[in-house]
Amino acid sequence: MNEAWEVLIFIGMILLMAAIFGLCIWAWRSGNKRDGRSSQQWEELIQFVEARGWSHTACVPGDRYCGGDPLPMKGTNIPIRDHIVGEFRGRPISCFEYTSRDMNADGPDSVLYSAVFAVTMPTPVPRMVIKKPRAVDKVNARADALFGGGKVMELGDPAFDEAFRLIANDEEFARSALTGSMAQFLTSDPRAKGQPLRFQENLLLTWHRGRLRAEDIDQKLNYLCDVLDRLPAQA
């Protein structure tokens, strides 16, 4: 009897994975036709990846990237599309698209696309998010605390605290990481105001609303590497 249940559970898991994969491929194909990314732009993306010697996978589970915007805080078999893996400036990198639905966008069935860029760090660190302040921050602060997103804190640097919203699980790490040249770099570099950062485990991520396109990749990865180059050794 136990063996029969084990077989049924195994078959069920296979069917579930096949359904997730099929849904992801359908969304990938239909999305490319209706959201403004032309077939030529997609071909340029693939050519860019091949020229760099990187790898491209149409759809994979993206659970390791979950932990906050634009992905869920936690997830199981969360599908991501156009997953690219390679090396940039001596660091392992990855890029991909994540799709979600938003009632506040263009209707209840509207699809939101986010392009996500990540650089792998040599050692894991506590979760920390740095992003542009918004009017809804007071509401989000309660949500961050409720769902384990971290504590909203101020660094004590007037220029930094005015320009950014800082959310951290470990206040000591946040202050150590953002002392000196790092805070000065973020407040003076024009790229920082429009590109949020999320430190999580051994990843540093940034993202923007829209499709993943070849012309954005170098700029985003250069910014992430520039940030990591200024991360203090003690952090």
MARPABA-616316 format. One record per atom (N, C-alpha, C, O): residue number from 1; residue in three letters; x, y, z. Coordinates in steps of 0.1 Angstrom, whole numbers. Layout:
NUM, ALA, X, Y, Z
...
//
This chain:
1, MET, 8, -12, 0
1, MET, 0, 0, 0
1, MET, 9, 13, 0
1, MET, 6, 22, -7
2, ASN, 19, 12, 9
2, ASN, 28, 24, 9
2, ASN, 35, 26, -4
2, ASN, 37, 38, -8
3, GLU, 39, 16, -11
3, GLU, 46, 17, -24
3, GLU, 37, 23, -34
3, GLU, 41, 31, -42
4, ALA, 24, 20, -33
4, ALA, 14, 25, -43
4, ALA, 13, 40, -41
4, ALA, 12, 48, -50
5, TRP, 12, 45, -28
5, TRP, 11, 59, -25
5, TRP, 24, 66, -29
5, TRP, 23, 77, -35
6, GLU, 35, 60, -27
6, GLU, 48, 66, -32
6, GLU, 48, 68, -47
6, GLU, 52, 79, -52
7, VAL, 43, 59, -54
7, VAL, 42, 60, -69
7, VAL, 33, 71, -73
7, VAL, 36, 79, -82
8, LEU, 21, 72, -66
8, LEU, 11, 82, -69
8, LEU, 17, 96, -66
8, LEU, 15, 105, -74
9, ILE, 24, 97, -55
9, ILE, 30, 110, -51
9, ILE, 40, 114, -61
9, ILE, 41, 126, -65
10, PHE, 48, 105, -65
10, PHE, 59, 108, -75
10, PHE, 53, 112, -88
10, PHE, 57, 122, -94
11, ILE, 42, 105, -93
11, ILE, 36, 109, -105
11, ILE, 30, 123, -104
11, ILE, 30, 131, -113
12, GLY, 23, 125, -93
12, GLY, 18, 139, -90
12, GLY, 28, 150, -91
12, GLY, 25, 160, -97
13, MET, 40, 147, -85
13, MET, 50, 157, -86
13, MET, 55, 160, -100
13, MET, 57, 171, -104
14, ILE, 56, 149, -108
14, ILE, 60, 151, -122
14, ILE, 50, 159, -130
14, ILE, 54, 167, -137
15, LEU, 37, 156, -127
15, LEU, 26, 163, -135
15, LEU, 26, 178, -131
15, LEU, 24, 186, -139
16, LEU, 28, 180, -118
16, LEU, 29, 194, -113
16, LEU, 40, 202, -119
16, LEU, 38, 213, -124
17, MET, 52, 196, -120
17, MET, 63, 203, -126
17, MET, 61, 205, -141
17, MET, 64, 215, -146
18, ALA, 55, 195, -148
18, ALA, 52, 196, -162
18, ALA, 42, 208, -164
18, ALA, 43, 215, -174
19, ALA, 32, 209, -155
19, ALA, 22, 219, -157
19, ALA, 28, 233, -155
19, ALA, 25, 242, -162
20, ILE, 37, 234, -145
20, ILE, 44, 247, -143
20, ILE, 52, 251, -155
20, ILE, 52, 262, -159
21, PHE, 60, 241, -160
21, PHE, 68, 244, -171
21, PHE, 60, 248, -184
21, PHE, 64, 257, -191
22, GLY, 49, 240, -186
22, GLY, 40, 243, -197
22, GLY, 34, 257, -196
22, GLY, 33, 264, -206
23, LEU, 30, 261, -184
23, LEU, 24, 274, -182
23, LEU, 35, 285, -185
23, LEU, 32, 296, -191
24, CYS, 47, 283, -180
24, CYS, 58, 293, -182
24, CYS, 61, 294, -197
24, CYS, 63, 306, -201
25, ILE, 61, 283, -204
25, ILE, 64, 284, -219
25, ILE, 53, 291, -226
25, ILE, 56, 299, -235
26, TRP, 41, 289, -222
26, TRP, 29, 296, -228
26, TRP, 30, 310, -226
26, TRP, 28, 318, -235
27, ALA, 33, 314, -213
27, ALA, 34, 328, -210
27, ALA, 45, 335, -217
27, ALA, 44, 346, -222
28, TRP, 56, 328, -218
28, TRP, 68, 333, -225
28, TRP, 65, 336, -240
28, TRP, 69, 346, -245
29, ARG, 58, 326, -246
29, ARG, 55, 328, -261
29, ARG, 45, 339, -263
29, ARG, 46, 347, -272
30, SER, 34, 338, -255
30, SER, 23, 348, -257
30, SER, 28, 362, -253
30, SER, 24, 372, -259
31, GLY, 36, 363, -242
31, GLY, 41, 376, -238
31, GLY, 49, 383, -248
31, GLY, 48, 395, -250
32, ASN, 58, 375, -255
32, ASN, 66, 381, -265
32, ASN, 58, 387, -277
32, ASN, 63, 396, -283
33, LYS, 46, 383, -279
33, LYS, 38, 387, -290
33, LYS, 30, 400, -286
33, LYS, 26, 408, -295
34, ARG, 27, 402, -273
34, ARG, 17, 412, -271
34, ARG, 22, 423, -261
34, ARG, 14, 432, -258
35, ASP, 34, 424, -257
35, ASP, 38, 434, -247
35, ASP, 48, 443, -252
35, ASP, 54, 451, -243
36, GLY, 51, 444, -264
36, GLY, 60, 454, -269
36, GLY, 74, 450, -272
36, GLY, 82, 457, -278
37, ARG, 78, 438, -268
37, ARG, 91, 433, -271
37, ARG, 90, 425, -284
37, ARG, 84, 414, -285
38, SER, 96, 430, -295
38, SER, 95, 424, -308
38, SER, 103, 411, -309
38, SER, 112, 409, -300
39, SER, 101, 403, -319
39, SER, 109, 391, -321
39, SER, 123, 395, -324
39, SER, 133, 388, -321
40, GLN, 126, 407, -331
40, GLN, 139, 411, -333
40, GLN, 146, 415, -320
40, GLN, 158, 411, -319
41, GLN, 140, 421, -311
41, GLN, 146, 424, -298
41, GLN, 149, 411, -290
41, GLN, 160, 410, -283
42, TRP, 140, 401, -291
42, TRP, 143, 388, -284
42, TRP, 155, 381, -291
42, TRP, 164, 376, -284
43, GLU, 156, 382, -304
43, GLU, 168, 376, -311
43, GLU, 181, 384, -308
43, GLU, 191, 377, -306
44, GLU, 180, 397, -306
44, GLU, 191, 404, -302
44, GLU, 196, 400, -288
44, GLU, 208, 400, -285
45, LEU, 186, 397, -279
45, LEU, 190, 392, -266
45, LEU, 197, 379, -266
45, LEU, 208, 378, -260
46, ILE, 192, 370, -274
46, ILE, 199, 357, -276
46, ILE, 213, 358, -282
46, ILE, 222, 352, -277
47, GLN, 214, 367, -292
47, GLN, 227, 369, -298
47, GLN, 237, 375, -289
47, GLN, 249, 372, -288
48, PHE, 232, 384, -280
48, PHE, 240, 390, -270
48, PHE, 246, 380, -260
48, PHE, 258, 380, -257
49, VAL, 237, 371, -256
49, VAL, 241, 361, -246
49, VAL, 251, 351, -252
49, VAL, 261, 348, -246
50, GLU, 248, 347, -265
50, GLU, 258, 338, -271
50, GLU, 271, 344, -274
50, GLU, 282, 338, -273
51, ALA, 271, 357, -277
51, ALA, 284, 364, -280
51, ALA, 293, 365, -267
51, ALA, 305, 365, -268
52, ARG, 286, 365, -255
52, ARG, 293, 366, -243
52, ARG, 297, 352, -238
52, ARG, 305, 351, -228
53, GLY, 292, 342, -244
53, GLY, 295, 328, -239
53, GLY, 286, 325, -227
53, GLY, 290, 316, -219
54, TRP, 275, 332, -225
54, TRP, 266, 329, -214
54, TRP, 256, 319, -218
54, TRP, 255, 315, -229
55, SER, 248, 314, -208
55, SER, 238, 305, -211
55, SER, 224, 311, -209
55, SER, 222, 320, -201
56, HIS, 214, 306, -217
56, HIS, 201, 311, -216
56, HIS, 191, 299, -215
56, HIS, 192, 289, -222
57, THR, 182, 300, -205
57, THR, 171, 290, -203
57, THR, 158, 297, -204
57, THR, 156, 307, -197
58, ALA, 148, 292, -211
58, ALA, 136, 299, -213
58, ALA, 128, 300, -200
58, ALA, 122, 311, -198
59, CYS, 128, 290, -192
59, CYS, 120, 291, -179
59, CYS, 126, 282, -169
59, CYS, 130, 270, -172
60, VAL, 128, 287, -157
60, VAL, 133, 279, -145
60, VAL, 126, 284, -133
60, VAL, 120, 295, -133
61, PRO, 126, 276, -122
61, PRO, 121, 280, -109
61, PRO, 131, 291, -104
61, PRO, 143, 290, -104
62, GLY, 125, 302, -98
62, GLY, 133, 313, -94
62, GLY, 132, 316, -79
62, GLY, 134, 327, -74
63, ASP, 131, 305, -71
63, ASP, 129, 306, -57
63, ASP, 141, 313, -50
63, ASP, 139, 320, -40
64, ARG, 153, 311, -55
64, ARG, 165, 316, -48
64, ARG, 165, 332, -49
64, ARG, 172, 338, -42
65, TYR, 157, 337, -58
65, TYR, 157, 352, -60
65, TYR, 145, 358, -52
65, TYR, 144, 370, -51
66, CYS, 136, 350, -46
66, CYS, 125, 355, -38
66, CYS, 131, 362, -25
66, CYS, 141, 358, -20
67, GLY, 123, 371, -21
67, GLY, 127, 378, -8
67, GLY, 123, 393, -8
67, GLY, 127, 400, 1
68, GLY, 115, 397, -18
68, GLY, 111, 411, -19
68, GLY, 109, 415, -33
68, GLY, 111, 407, -42
69, ASP, 105, 428, -35
69, ASP, 103, 433, -48
69, ASP, 114, 429, -58
69, ASP, 126, 430, -54
70, PRO, 110, 425, -70
70, PRO, 97, 424, -76
70, PRO, 91, 410, -74
70, PRO, 79, 408, -78
71, LEU, 98, 401, -68
71, LEU, 93, 387, -66
71, LEU, 86, 387, -52
71, LEU, 88, 396, -44
72, PRO, 80, 375, -50
72, PRO, 73, 374, -36
72, PRO, 84, 373, -25
72, PRO, 96, 370, -28
73, MET, 80, 375, -13
73, MET, 89, 373, -2
73, MET, 94, 359, -1
73, MET, 106, 356, 1
74, LYS, 85, 349, -3
74, LYS, 89, 335, -3
74, LYS, 80, 328, -14
74, LYS, 70, 333, -17
75, GLY, 86, 317, -20
75, GLY, 78, 311, -30
75, GLY, 83, 297, -32
75, GLY, 95, 293, -28
76, THR, 75, 289, -39
76, THR, 79, 275, -43
76, THR, 76, 273, -57
76, THR, 65, 275, -62
77, ASN, 86, 270, -65
77, ASN, 85, 268, -79
77, ASN, 80, 281, -86
77, ASN, 71, 280, -95
78, ILE, 85, 292, -82
78, ILE, 81, 305, -88
78, ILE, 87, 306, -102
78, ILE, 100, 306, -102
79, PRO, 80, 306, -113
79, PRO, 86, 306, -126
79, PRO, 92, 319, -130
79, PRO, 86, 330, -128
80, ILE, 104, 319, -135
80, ILE, 110, 331, -141
80, ILE, 114, 328, -156
80, ILE, 117, 316, -159
81, ARG, 115, 338, -164
81, ARG, 117, 335, -179
81, ARG, 130, 342, -183
81, ARG, 135, 351, -177
82, ASP, 135, 337, -195
82, ASP, 147, 342, -201
82, ASP, 158, 343, -190
82, ASP, 165, 353, -189
83, HIS, 161, 332, -183
83, HIS, 171, 331, -173
83, HIS, 185, 331, -179
83, HIS, 188, 321, -186
84, ILE, 193, 341, -177
84, ILE, 207, 342, -182
84, ILE, 217, 340, -171
84, ILE, 216, 347, -161
85, VAL, 227, 332, -174
85, VAL, 237, 330, -164
85, VAL, 251, 331, -171
85, VAL, 253, 327, -182
86, GLY, 260, 338, -164
86, GLY, 273, 340, -170
86, GLY, 283, 346, -160
86, GLY, 281, 345, -148
87, GLU, 293, 353, -166
87, GLU, 303, 360, -157
87, GLU, 306, 374, -163
87, GLU, 306, 376, -175
88, PHE, 307, 383, -154
88, PHE, 308, 397, -158
88, PHE, 318, 404, -148
88, PHE, 315, 404, -136
89, ARG, 328, 410, -153
89, ARG, 338, 417, -145
89, ARG, 343, 407, -133
89, ARG, 346, 411, -122
90, GLY, 345, 394, -137
90, GLY, 351, 385, -128
90, GLY, 341, 379, -117
90, GLY, 345, 372, -108
91, ARG, 328, 383, -119
91, ARG, 318, 378, -109
91, ARG, 307, 370, -116
91, ARG, 303, 373, -128
92, PRO, 302, 360, -110
92, PRO, 290, 353, -115
92, PRO, 278, 362, -115
92, PRO, 275, 369, -105
93, ILE, 270, 362, -126
93, ILE, 259, 370, -128
93, ILE, 247, 362, -133
93, ILE, 248, 351, -138
94, SER, 235, 368, -131
94, SER, 223, 362, -137
94, SER, 213, 374, -140
94, SER, 213, 384, -133
95, CYS, 205, 372, -150
95, CYS, 194, 381, -154
95, CYS, 182, 373, -158
95, CYS, 183, 362, -162
96, PHE, 170, 379, -156
96, PHE, 158, 372, -160
96, PHE, 146, 381, -159
96, PHE, 147, 393, -155
97, GLU, 135, 376, -164
97, GLU, 122, 384, -163
97, GLU, 113, 377, -153
97, GLU, 113, 365, -152
98, TYR, 105, 385, -146
98, TYR, 95, 380, -137
98, TYR, 82, 387, -141
98, TYR, 82, 399, -143
99, THR, 71, 379, -142
99, THR, 58, 385, -145
99, THR, 48, 383, -134
99, THR, 49, 373, -127
100, SER, 40, 393, -132
100, SER, 30, 393, -121
100, SER, 18, 400, -126
100, SER, 18, 407, -137
101, ARG, 7, 400, -118
101, ARG, -5, 407, -122
101, ARG, -8, 418, -111
101, ARG, -5, 415, -99
102, ASP, -13, 429, -115
102, ASP, -15, 440, -106
102, ASP, -28, 446, -108
102, ASP, -32, 451, -119
103, MET, -37, 447, -98
103, MET, -50, 453, -99
103, MET, -49, 468, -101
103, MET, -59, 474, -106
104, ASN, -38, 474, -98
104, ASN, -37, 488, -99
104, ASN, -30, 493, -112
104, ASN, -28, 504, -114
105, ALA, -28, 483, -121
105, ALA, -22, 487, -134
105, ALA, -32, 491, -144
105, ALA, -41, 499, -141
106, ASP, -33, 484, -155
106, ASP, -42, 487, -166
106, ASP, -55, 479, -166
106, ASP, -62, 478, -176
107, GLY, -58, 473, -154
107, GLY, -70, 465, -153
107, GLY, -67, 452, -145
107, GLY, -55, 450, -143
108, PRO, -77, 445, -141
108, PRO, -75, 433, -133
108, PRO, -67, 422, -139
108, PRO, -61, 414, -132
109, ASP, -66, 422, -153
109, ASP, -59, 411, -160
109, ASP, -46, 416, -166
109, ASP, -40, 409, -174
110, SER, -41, 428, -162
110, SER, -29, 433, -168
110, SER, -17, 426, -162
110, SER, -17, 422, -151
111, VAL, -7, 424, -171
111, VAL, 5, 417, -167
111, VAL, 16, 427, -165
111, VAL, 19, 436, -174
112, LEU, 23, 426, -154
112, LEU, 35, 435, -151
112, LEU, 48, 427, -154
112, LEU, 49, 416, -149
113, TYR, 57, 433, -161
113, TYR, 70, 427, -164
113, TYR, 81, 434, -156
113, TYR, 81, 446, -156
114, SER, 89, 426, -150
114, SER, 101, 432, -143
114, SER, 113, 425, -148
114, SER, 114, 412, -149
115, ALA, 123, 433, -152
115, ALA, 137, 427, -155
115, ALA, 145, 428, -143
115, ALA, 147, 438, -137
116, VAL, 151, 417, -140
116, VAL, 159, 415, -127
116, VAL, 174, 412, -131
116, VAL, 176, 404, -140
117, PHE, 183, 418, -124
117, PHE, 197, 416, -126
117, PHE, 204, 413, -113
117, PHE, 201, 419, -103
118, ALA, 213, 403, -112
118, ALA, 219, 398, -100
118, ALA, 233, 395, -102
118, ALA, 238, 390, -112
119, VAL, 241, 399, -91
119, VAL, 255, 395, -91
119, VAL, 258, 387, -78
119, VAL, 252, 390, -68
120, THR, 265, 376, -80
120, THR, 268, 367, -68
120, THR, 280, 372, -60
120, THR, 290, 375, -66
121, MET, 278, 373, -47
121, MET, 288, 377, -38
121, MET, 296, 365, -33
121, MET, 290, 354, -32
122, PRO, 308, 367, -28
122, PRO, 316, 355, -23
122, PRO, 311, 350, -10
122, PRO, 314, 338, -7
123, THR, 303, 357, -2
123, THR, 298, 353, 11
123, THR, 284, 358, 13
123, THR, 281, 369, 9
124, PRO, 276, 351, 20
124, PRO, 262, 356, 23
124, PRO, 262, 367, 33
124, PRO, 271, 368, 41
125, VAL, 252, 376, 32
125, VAL, 250, 387, 41
125, VAL, 236, 388, 45
125, VAL, 227, 382, 38
126, PRO, 233, 395, 56
126, PRO, 219, 397, 59
126, PRO, 211, 405, 49
126, PRO, 217, 413, 41
127, ARG, 198, 403, 48
127, ARG, 190, 410, 39
127, ARG, 190, 425, 41
127, ARG, 188, 430, 53
128, MET, 191, 433, 30
128, MET, 191, 448, 31
128, MET, 186, 453, 18
128, MET, 190, 449, 7
129, VAL, 176, 462, 19
129, VAL, 170, 468, 7
129, VAL, 173, 483, 7
129, VAL, 171, 490, 18
130, ILE, 177, 489, -4
130, ILE, 179, 504, -5
130, ILE, 171, 508, -18
130, ILE, 174, 503, -29
131, LYS, 162, 517, -16
131, LYS, 154, 521, -27
131, LYS, 149, 535, -25
131, LYS, 150, 541, -14
132, LYS, 143, 541, -35
132, LYS, 138, 555, -35
132, LYS, 126, 556, -26
132, LYS, 117, 547, -27
133, PRO, 125, 566, -18
133, PRO, 113, 567, -9
133, PRO, 100, 570, -18
133, PRO, 101, 575, -28
134, ARG, 89, 565, -12
134, ARG, 76, 566, -19
134, ARG, 66, 571, -9
134, ARG, 68, 570, 3
135, ALA, 55, 576, -14
135, ALA, 44, 581, -5
135, ALA, 38, 570, 4
135, ALA, 33, 573, 15
136, VAL, 39, 557, -1
136, VAL, 32, 546, 6
136, VAL, 42, 540, 16
136, VAL, 39, 529, 21
137, ASP, 53, 546, 19
137, ASP, 63, 539, 28
137, ASP, 58, 536, 41
137, ASP, 62, 526, 47
138, LYS, 49, 545, 47
138, LYS, 44, 542, 60
138, LYS, 36, 529, 61
138, LYS, 37, 521, 70
139, VAL, 28, 527, 51
139, VAL, 20, 514, 50
139, VAL, 30, 503, 47
139, VAL, 28, 492, 54
140, ASN, 40, 504, 38
140, ASN, 49, 494, 35
140, ASN, 58, 490, 47
140, ASN, 62, 479, 49
141, ALA, 61, 500, 56
141, ALA, 69, 497, 67
141, ALA, 62, 487, 76
141, ALA, 69, 478, 82
142, ARG, 49, 489, 78
142, ARG, 42, 479, 87
142, ARG, 42, 465, 80
142, ARG, 43, 455, 87
143, ALA, 40, 465, 67
143, ALA, 40, 452, 59
143, ALA, 54, 446, 60
143, ALA, 55, 434, 62
144, ASP, 65, 454, 59
144, ASP, 78, 448, 60
144, ASP, 80, 441, 74
144, ASP, 86, 430, 74
145, ALA, 76, 448, 84
145, ALA, 77, 442, 97
145, ALA, 69, 429, 99
145, ALA, 73, 420, 105
146, LEU, 56, 430, 94
146, LEU, 47, 419, 95
146, LEU, 52, 406, 88
146, LEU, 51, 395, 93
147, PHE, 57, 408, 76
147, PHE, 61, 396, 67
147, PHE, 76, 393, 68
147, PHE, 80, 386, 59
148, GLY, 83, 399, 77
148, GLY, 97, 396, 78
148, GLY, 106, 403, 69
148, GLY, 117, 398, 66
149, GLY, 102, 414, 63
149, GLY, 110, 421, 53
149, GLY, 121, 428, 59
149, GLY, 131, 432, 53
150, GLY, 120, 431, 72
150, GLY, 131, 438, 79
150, GLY, 126, 451, 85
150, GLY, 114, 455, 84
151, LYS, 135, 458, 92
151, LYS, 132, 471, 99
151, LYS, 136, 483, 90
151, LYS, 147, 483, 85
152, VAL, 127, 492, 90
152, VAL, 130, 505, 83
152, VAL, 138, 513, 92
152, VAL, 134, 516, 104
153, MET, 149, 518, 88
153, MET, 159, 525, 97
153, MET, 165, 537, 89
153, MET, 164, 538, 77
154, GLU, 170, 546, 97
154, GLU, 178, 557, 92
154, GLU, 192, 555, 95
154, GLU, 196, 550, 106
155, LEU, 201, 560, 86
155, LEU, 215, 558, 87
155, LEU, 221, 569, 96
155, LEU, 232, 567, 102
156, GLY, 215, 580, 96
156, GLY, 220, 592, 104
156, GLY, 228, 601, 95
156, GLY, 234, 611, 99
157, ASP, 228, 598, 82
157, ASP, 234, 606, 72
157, ASP, 223, 614, 65
157, ASP, 215, 608, 58
158, PRO, 222, 627, 67
158, PRO, 210, 634, 62
158, PRO, 208, 633, 47
158, PRO, 197, 631, 42
159, ALA, 219, 633, 39
159, ALA, 218, 632, 25
159, ALA, 213, 618, 21
159, ALA, 204, 617, 12
160, PHE, 218, 608, 27
160, PHE, 214, 594, 24
160, PHE, 199, 592, 29
160, PHE, 191, 586, 21
161, ASP, 196, 596, 41
161, ASP, 183, 593, 46
161, ASP, 172, 601, 38
161, ASP, 160, 596, 38
162, GLU, 175, 612, 32
162, GLU, 165, 619, 24
162, GLU, 164, 613, 11
162, GLU, 153, 613, 5
163, ALA, 174, 607, 5
163, ALA, 174, 602, -8
163, ALA, 169, 587, -9
163, ALA, 164, 583, -19
164, PHE, 170, 580, 2
164, PHE, 167, 565, 1
164, PHE, 159, 561, 13
164, PHE, 159, 567, 24
165, ARG, 152, 550, 11
165, ARG, 145, 542, 21
165, ARG, 154, 530, 24
165, ARG, 156, 522, 15
166, LEU, 158, 528, 36
166, LEU, 166, 516, 40
166, LEU, 159, 507, 49
166, LEU, 153, 510, 59
167, ILE, 159, 494, 44
167, ILE, 152, 483, 52
167, ILE, 162, 472, 54
167, ILE, 169, 467, 45
168, ALA, 164, 469, 67
168, ALA, 175, 459, 70
168, ALA, 171, 449, 81
168, ALA, 163, 453, 90
169, ASN, 175, 437, 79
169, ASN, 173, 427, 90
169, ASN, 183, 428, 101
169, ASN, 180, 424, 112
170, ASP, 195, 433, 98
170, ASP, 206, 434, 107
170, ASP, 211, 449, 107
170, ASP, 218, 452, 97
171, GLU, 208, 456, 117
171, GLU, 212, 470, 117
171, GLU, 227, 472, 118
171, GLU, 232, 481, 111
172, GLU, 234, 463, 125
172, GLU, 248, 464, 125
172, GLU, 255, 462, 111
172, GLU, 264, 470, 107
173, PHE, 250, 452, 104
173, PHE, 255, 450, 90
173, PHE, 252, 462, 81
173, PHE, 261, 467, 74
174, ALA, 240, 468, 82
174, ALA, 236, 479, 74
174, ALA, 245, 491, 76
174, ALA, 250, 497, 67
175, ARG, 248, 494, 89
175, ARG, 256, 506, 92
175, ARG, 271, 503, 88
175, ARG, 278, 512, 83
176, SER, 275, 490, 89
176, SER, 289, 487, 85
176, SER, 290, 488, 70
176, SER, 300, 492, 65
177, ALA, 280, 483, 63
177, ALA, 280, 483, 48
177, ALA, 280, 497, 42
177, ALA, 285, 500, 31
178, LEU, 272, 506, 49
178, LEU, 269, 519, 43
178, LEU, 278, 531, 49
178, LEU, 275, 542, 47
179, THR, 288, 527, 56
179, THR, 297, 538, 61
179, THR, 306, 543, 50
179, THR, 309, 536, 41
180, GLY, 310, 555, 52
180, GLY, 320, 561, 44
180, GLY, 317, 562, 29
180, GLY, 307, 568, 25
181, SER, 325, 556, 21
181, SER, 325, 558, 6
181, SER, 312, 552, 0
181, SER, 307, 557, -10
182, MET, 306, 541, 6
182, MET, 294, 535, 0
182, MET, 283, 545, 1
182, MET, 276, 547, -10
183, ALA, 280, 551, 12
183, ALA, 269, 561, 13
183, ALA, 271, 573, 4
183, ALA, 262, 578, -3
184, GLN, 284, 577, 3
184, GLN, 287, 589, -5
184, GLN, 285, 585, -20
184, GLN, 280, 593, -28
185, PHE, 289, 573, -24
185, PHE, 287, 568, -37
185, PHE, 273, 568, -41
185, PHE, 269, 573, -52
186, LEU, 264, 563, -33
186, LEU, 250, 561, -36
186, LEU, 243, 575, -37
186, LEU, 234, 577, -45
187, THR, 247, 584, -28
187, THR, 241, 597, -29
187, THR, 246, 606, -40
187, THR, 239, 616, -44
188, SER, 257, 603, -46
188, SER, 263, 611, -56
188, SER, 262, 605, -70
188, SER, 262, 612, -80
189, ASP, 260, 592, -71
189, ASP, 259, 586, -84
189, ASP, 245, 586, -90
189, ASP, 236, 582, -83
190, PRO, 243, 592, -101
190, PRO, 229, 594, -106
190, PRO, 222, 581, -109
190, PRO, 209, 581, -109
191, ARG, 229, 570, -111
191, ARG, 223, 557, -113
191, ARG, 215, 552, -101
191, ARG, 205, 545, -103
192, ALA, 220, 556, -89
192, ALA, 214, 550, -77
192, ALA, 200, 554, -75
192, ALA, 192, 546, -69
193, LYS, 196, 566, -79
193, LYS, 182, 571, -76
193, LYS, 172, 563, -83
193, LYS, 160, 561, -77
194, GLY, 175, 557, -94
194, GLY, 165, 550, -102
194, GLY, 166, 535, -102
194, GLY, 159, 528, -108
195, GLN, 176, 530, -94
195, GLN, 179, 515, -94
195, GLN, 179, 510, -80
195, GLN, 189, 512, -73
196, PRO, 169, 504, -75
196, PRO, 169, 498, -61
196, PRO, 179, 487, -60
196, PRO, 183, 481, -70
197, LEU, 183, 485, -48
197, LEU, 192, 474, -45
197, LEU, 187, 465, -34
197, LEU, 180, 469, -24
198, ARG, 189, 452, -36
198, ARG, 185, 442, -25
198, ARG, 197, 433, -23
198, ARG, 201, 425, -32
199, PHE, 203, 434, -11
199, PHE, 213, 424, -7
199, PHE, 205, 412, 0
199, PHE, 197, 415, 9
200, GLN, 208, 400, -4
200, GLN, 201, 389, 2
200, GLN, 210, 376, 0
200, GLN, 213, 372, -11
201, GLU, 213, 370, 11
201, GLU, 222, 358, 11
201, GLU, 235, 362, 3
201, GLU, 242, 371, 7
202, ASN, 238, 355, -8
202, ASN, 250, 358, -15
202, ASN, 247, 365, -28
202, ASN, 255, 365, -38
203, LEU, 235, 372, -29
203, LEU, 231, 379, -41
203, LEU, 230, 394, -38
203, LEU, 225, 398, -28
204, LEU, 233, 402, -48
204, LEU, 230, 416, -49
204, LEU, 222, 418, -61
204, LEU, 226, 415, -72
205, LEU, 209, 423, -60
205, LEU, 200, 424, -71
205, LEU, 196, 439, -73
205, LEU, 195, 447, -64
206, THR, 193, 442, -86
206, THR, 185, 454, -89
206, THR, 175, 450, -100
206, THR, 176, 439, -105
207, TRP, 165, 459, -102
207, TRP, 154, 455, -112
207, TRP, 148, 468, -117
207, TRP, 150, 479, -111
208, HIS, 140, 467, -127
208, HIS, 132, 478, -132
208, HIS, 119, 472, -139
208, HIS, 119, 460, -143
209, ARG, 109, 480, -139
209, ARG, 97, 476, -146
209, ARG, 99, 476, -161
209, ARG, 103, 485, -167
210, GLY, 95, 465, -167
210, GLY, 96, 464, -182
210, GLY, 103, 450, -186
210, GLY, 106, 442, -177
211, ARG, 105, 449, -199
211, ARG, 111, 437, -204
211, ARG, 126, 436, -203
211, ARG, 133, 447, -202
212, LEU, 131, 424, -203
212, LEU, 146, 422, -203
212, LEU, 151, 424, -218
212, LEU, 147, 417, -227
213, ARG, 160, 434, -219
213, ARG, 165, 437, -233
213, ARG, 180, 437, -232
213, ARG, 186, 441, -222
214, ALA, 186, 434, -243
214, ALA, 201, 433, -244
214, ALA, 208, 446, -240
214, ALA, 218, 446, -233
215, GLU, 202, 457, -244
215, GLU, 208, 470, -243
215, GLU, 209, 475, -228
215, GLU, 216, 484, -225
216, ASP, 201, 468, -219
216, ASP, 201, 472, -205
216, ASP, 211, 464, -197
216, ASP, 215, 469, -186
217, ILE, 216, 453, -201
217, ILE, 223, 444, -193
217, ILE, 236, 449, -188
217, ILE, 238, 449, -176
218, ASP, 244, 454, -197
218, ASP, 258, 459, -192
218, ASP, 256, 470, -182
218, ASP, 264, 471, -172
219, GLN, 247, 479, -185
219, GLN, 246, 491, -176
219, GLN, 242, 486, -162
219, GLN, 247, 491, -152
220, LYS, 232, 477, -161
220, LYS, 228, 473, -148
220, LYS, 238, 465, -141
220, LYS, 240, 467, -129
221, LEU, 245, 456, -148
221, LEU, 256, 448, -141
221, LEU, 268, 456, -137
221, LEU, 274, 454, -127
222, ASN, 271, 466, -145
222, ASN, 282, 475, -142
222, ASN, 279, 483, -129
222, ASN, 287, 484, -120
223, TYR, 266, 487, -127
223, TYR, 262, 494, -115
223, TYR, 263, 485, -103
223, TYR, 269, 489, -93
224, LEU, 258, 472, -104
224, LEU, 259, 463, -93
224, LEU, 274, 460, -89
224, LEU, 277, 460, -77
225, CYS, 283, 459, -99
225, CYS, 297, 456, -96
225, CYS, 303, 468, -90
225, CYS, 312, 467, -81
226, ASP, 299, 480, -94
226, ASP, 305, 493, -88
226, ASP, 301, 494, -74
226, ASP, 309, 498, -65
227, VAL, 288, 489, -71
227, VAL, 284, 489, -57
227, VAL, 292, 480, -48
227, VAL, 297, 483, -38
228, LEU, 294, 467, -54
228, LEU, 302, 457, -46
228, LEU, 316, 461, -45
228, LEU, 323, 458, -34
229, ASP, 322, 468, -54
229, ASP, 336, 473, -53
229, ASP, 338, 483, -41
229, ASP, 349, 484, -36
230, ARG, 327, 489, -37
230, ARG, 327, 499, -26
230, ARG, 322, 493, -13
230, ARG, 322, 500, -3
231, LEU, 318, 480, -13
231, LEU, 313, 474, -1
231, LEU, 325, 472, 9
231, LEU, 335, 465, 5
232, PRO, 325, 478, 21
232, PRO, 336, 477, 30
232, PRO, 339, 462, 33
232, PRO, 330, 454, 34
233, ALA, 352, 459, 35
233, ALA, 356, 445, 38
233, ALA, 350, 440, 50
233, ALA, 347, 428, 51
234, GLN, 348, 448, 61
234, GLN, 343, 443, 73
234, GLN, 328, 440, 72
234, GLN, 323, 432, 80
235, ALA, 321, 445, 62
235, ALA, 307, 441, 59
235, ALA, 306, 428, 53
235, ALA, 295, 423, 50
//
